[in-house]
Amino acid sequence: MSEQQQKLIDLIADMNEEEAIKLANSMLDSGYDPMKLLEHCRAGMDVVGKRFESGEYFLPELMLAGEMLTEISKKAKPLIQESQTGGAASTKGTVIIGTVHGDLHDIGKNIVTFMLDINGYKVIDLGIDVPVDTFIDSIKEHKPSVVGLSGFLTLAFDSMKETIEAIKAAGLRDDIKIMIGGGQVDDTIRDYTGADAFGLNAMSAVSLCSGWIKAAA
């Protein structure tokens, strides 16, 4: 990792909002890959999340970090959209996505929502701190092919598990694929929650949706 990349991560992790936005804009102006830049932002947010869970940071810091990345994404997202040269998915479908209850983080979810949208999917974004019943009601209403559960904090893993178990109890599990994503997800967490797969970034979420929907066609 270059010194510039590490500096951006550190600025975000240390709550240096003005300097972080200035550096991110400078990198984008010089032609830096906007998707890679957003990945560095996510890495910075991983540090923020760990500091939150250790008691070093509190909710105001989480909110400030979210505002910081929202500002950076305002410039990065149009550049990503410009780079999409007719690459929309040939087989489209509906995807429901939301941050599970108990978690207020939405930066990663918003990036995934954005990338799914520009790749031709209809995305129902339920927002943050989403109750189990809201997921179930939305699945019944929209009949999606895929449901995405987002969670940045480790406490979200229990919420993911609870949500998936409720979807199963409602008789809806067999009709959908469920993917999870967030700061610390891995195959162990996927197994614990009962999800079909996990994604480490927005493009892996797009790939999962594409594969599942094409297979079901």
KAGI-V406835 format. One record per backbone hydrogen bond with DSSP energy under -1.0 kcal/mol. CO is the residue of the C=O (numbers start at 1). NH is the residue of the N-H. E is the energy in kcal/mol with one decimal. If there is no record, write none. Layout:
# KAGI-V406835
co nh e
CO NH E
CO NH E
This chain:
# KAGI-V406835
co nh e
2 6 -2.3
3 7 -2.1
4 8 -2.0
5 9 -1.9
6 10 -2.5
7 11 -2.7
8 12 -2.1
9 13 -2.5
10 14 -2.3
11 16 -2.6
12 15 -1.4
15 17 -1.8
16 20 -2.5
17 21 -2.5
18 22 -2.1
19 23 -2.5
20 24 -2.6
21 25 -2.5
22 26 -2.0
23 27 -2.5
24 28 -2.3
25 29 -2.5
26 30 -1.3
27 32 -2.5
28 31 -1.6
33 37 -2.2
34 38 -2.1
35 39 -1.5
36 40 -2.0
37 41 -2.0
38 42 -2.1
39 43 -2.0
40 44 -2.1
41 45 -2.2
42 46 -1.8
43 47 -1.4
44 48 -1.8
45 49 -2.7
46 50 -2.0
47 51 -2.3
48 52 -2.2
49 53 -2.4
50 54 -1.5
51 56 -1.9
51 57 -1.8
52 55 -1.1
58 62 -1.7
59 63 -2.5
60 64 -2.3
61 65 -2.5
62 66 -2.0
63 67 -2.3
64 68 -2.4
65 69 -2.1
66 70 -2.0
67 71 -2.0
68 72 -1.9
69 73 -2.6
70 74 -1.2
72 75 -1.1
72 76 -1.7
73 77 -2.8
76 80 -1.9
77 81 -2.4
78 82 -2.2
79 83 -1.2
81 84 -1.0
84 86 -1.0
93 122 -2.1
94 145 -2.2
94 146 -1.5
95 124 -2.9
96 148 -3.5
97 126 -3.1
98 150 -2.7
99 130 -2.9
100 103 -1.5
103 129 -1.7
106 110 -2.7
107 111 -2.0
108 112 -2.2
109 113 -2.9
110 114 -2.3
111 115 -2.5
112 116 -2.6
113 117 -2.3
114 118 -2.3
116 121 -2.3
117 120 -1.6
119 89 -3.4
122 95 -2.9
124 97 -2.6
127 99 -3.0
130 101 -1.2
131 135 -1.4
132 136 -2.1
133 137 -2.8
134 138 -2.2
135 139 -2.4
136 140 -2.3
137 141 -1.9
138 142 -3.0
139 143 -2.1
145 177 -2.0
146 96 -2.3
147 179 -2.5
148 98 -1.8
149 181 -1.9
150 100 -2.3
153 156 -1.9
154 157 -1.6
156 160 -2.6
157 161 -2.3
158 162 -2.6
159 163 -2.5
160 164 -2.6
161 165 -2.4
162 166 -2.0
163 167 -2.3
164 168 -2.2
165 169 -2.4
166 170 -1.7
167 172 -2.2
168 171 -1.7
173 176 -1.2
177 147 -2.6
178 196 -2.3
178 197 -1.3
179 149 -2.8
180 199 -2.2
181 151 -2.1
186 190 -2.3
187 191 -2.2
188 192 -2.2
189 193 -2.6
190 194 -1.8
190 195 -1.2
197 180 -1.8
201 205 -1.5
202 206 -2.0
203 207 -2.3
204 208 -2.4
205 209 -2.2
206 210 -2.5
207 211 -2.5
208 212 -2.5
209 213 -2.6
210 214 -2.2
211 215 -1.9
212 216 -1.6
